[in-house]
Amino acid sequence: MATVIYDDTWGARTTKIFGCSFKSITAQMGFNSQPIVFTVTVVEENDQEFTLKRNDVRSAQSVTFGELSIIGIVQSWERTTTDPNGTGIYVVKLTDCRTVLDSAHIANVYVDEPESEVALIDTNVVYIGVNDNTGSNREEDNAVPFSTIIERVEATTLKYGNDVFEINMSELNDLTNWRGEGTNDYYIEGEIRSLVSTITEFCNSVGAEWWVESNRKSPVDDTIIIQIKTIRRLDGIGNPNALDMDELAALHADHIIRRKDGYENHDVTTNKVIWGGVKRKLHQFHSASIKQFWGFDENGTPLSSPAYVVPGEPQNRRISTTTEEMQDALNNVLSRNESMDADQLASLKRYVDEFWGKKFYIALNKNVMSDSGQDLSDYAEVISAGWWEGNTPPHGVKQFDPDILMKMTTEDGRWGSFVHLSEIFLTGSGTIESPLQANYASWAPVVKNSQNFIQREGQSYMKCTIEQYGRYIVVNLPVALTRLQINSETGEVDSSSFTRHDNLSQAWIPLMDRGIHYGPWSNTSLTKSRVPSPGKSEVFVDRDLVPWTFGSRGLSNEIAMLQLTDMAAQKIDTLPGLSVINTGQLEVAGIPQVNIGQAVGLGGSITEVFIRFDSNGVTTRYTMNLYTRELGEFKRKQQEDRERQQEDDEKEPEDEFPEIKDDLEMPPDPEAAPETDDEDELQGPTQEMMEYVYQKPEGGLGVISVKEGGPFYAVRRLNYVDIDPETFAGGLDITGSYFLSEWTNVRNLAEPENSPGLLPVGTRVTVSIFSESEHGPYVAYIEQTPQVFSPPPI
């Protein structure tokens, strides 16, 4: 505290601070992450003793002079000796108690054991995660509402040096952003965060700046209360505590030495523009653009008709073939003759197995990713998964078909590549007929039994893999589209006669162009308003702004885009609207009548207070200058903070899409084909090769849903039953689906045969599936009995 004394040398009253005569004080304002800095200079007279010791560095000390007051942390002190007796001038530097806030961190984690809580003693860690079912923890993105953070912080005491501190954040509860959202609606993400950055993030979002004021809790309690103070420099929002320049001058009556009034440019961001991540789009191609692929010629152009190469022959020496010849080779009715030796016949058969009905190609145009139809600079890139932008699912696909969603989409709702197989085909004469009326019958077993083939109500789909060669996309099917033929004489299906299907109805291929992003969004587009006085703009890319960030299987594009716009709006802060604010300077004789940080005029603040004692007594100079001259460093610091916050994560999203494997082994390259003896002919697809590929049911985690009698239970799978049917990914019709929804007749091996069923409904268990053969029958049993279960003695 300061003590008033009479100075004989100067013939005027002075003040004793830190046990010595006051000489000067300079207080410099700091907002947000910058502290208020006090520099106190005192003179040690012959009968005085400087009271601060070595251990008082990092202690909380009070400095008060008139209405200028601070409880701050001593950062340093130094002495300049002026005579042999050791007296001299002391300069003490203090910062406000933001230093204490800098030492504190928020931990959004769970602490379950007493030993863990002991580890947090005296660490200034504000523990947020709790097991009290308050719903304050949003587990899906590890975020908590800011109101919960305020509650936890205000209930915590912090320690710094030998002092104890409490935080008052009540003023933050009155702030809202342009969307009307406040502390209950604003979520803070991250497991570990500094307290200062957390407060700054929220204040930035509502267009406010903050600083701290500190006071002792009571005359008998040395606990220091750190109060968070805020100011907003927005159009139409005045500060009820603001003084205009005349009111500030009136506090000093006739003691004004010098006065300056003016205005300064509030050079802050008035426009914010955000682009989202790169578009990853599922594009639909129709039959007119999908052609049978026969290979590339020497110029890298797809062949227009089938032609194969014989091993040992130059690549540019191809032998043309026909559909009839390839069909004969497929059915093993083509033999060697004078015009076809063994190598040529083997090469033809390999060519048929590799290309016919199995590979197709699409020639890309440069406008395929352009919504306006204009050509882009380059061709789109093929990727593993893309977002379907239609308001209804791809052709014929039901919105919540579990099998299709599981096989063709990622967990976040993006689609992989697949094709649609038309049930109407071109006959040899070129007319379109029903497959049962023409000489083509249903798909051969090699197609129907493929793990990648899905048939729904007359619509057939198949997963595929994609290769890109410049503008050409090659579609690789896991099995060739093989069909059984109908015997023209009997009218019945001939199971030994095959043909291939060489056209596709539609194909869906994921594509992207690195120059096309989602968005943009801006504060003006979202609020549908104009900025009265445009100034600086901030433009950046947020790669998380994509529709699948919070996507799920079955989520519609309409709902996803609404979520995306809402996400973008949350990233647009409330921007200061004042383009011009008050500035000025007032020098008076006497002590200060207001504290540093006092709001003055339109958006202004007292940013510096300088007090000096000399032969004329005490003079005080107030400065209001936020963004120019002395506080240019403050402006630079703001820019540095913005640049740090806007660092882009350059990582591309990972596509957790299951690998597609061919159902049949890919034949060797024709060039590497061994020489074949007369009797060692290569075989086409036989019935043996078309053996059905069984899918064995899988076990996993589940919850007991029904007691079926004795030690047998019905267990619901956790990966589907936990989906809320009211949410966007809900609505899955999984009743009666053994593989997807529920295991029945599950035996708990820990219970005897005569057990009445000891596990309660709702118990979480692990189910395993057992079968002596690949094709069943299957037995489900509880692999590991829960720890809460203890069977009675038998």
Disulfide bonds with the S-S distance in Angstrom:
none
